[in-house]
Amino acid sequence: MPRDRDASFDPKIVAKRQKRLTGVDEMVISLAAKGLTTGEISAHLAEAYGAEVSRQTISTITDKVLEGMGEWQNRPLDLA
């Protein structure tokens, strides 16, 4: 992020301290759920949106979901 000493710049597309566009995580998860590989997802985002998203970033996004799924699957069941 460029310097803004007097904090007068307010970005519109990607907010300050935000790393990714809103909705990208959901889009990557949706494409991965449909069976696309990380390379195919990266190519799709580049073609459709002109956004260069690395395969590693896509893996990081999907890994967060898998981690949450594991926690959800291993949660204690409420038998009430």
Residue pairs with C-beta under 8 A, 6 or more apart in sequence:
1 16
1 17
2 9
10 16
13 21
14 20
14 21
20 57
21 51
24 45
24 51
24 53
24 61
25 61
25 64
27 45
28 41
28 45
28 53
28 58
28 61
28 62
29 61
29 62
29 65
31 40
31 41
31 44
32 38
32 41
32 58
32 62
36 44
38 55
38 58
38 59
38 62
39 55
41 53
41 58
42 52
42 53
42 54
42 55
42 58
45 51
45 52
45 53
46 52
46 53
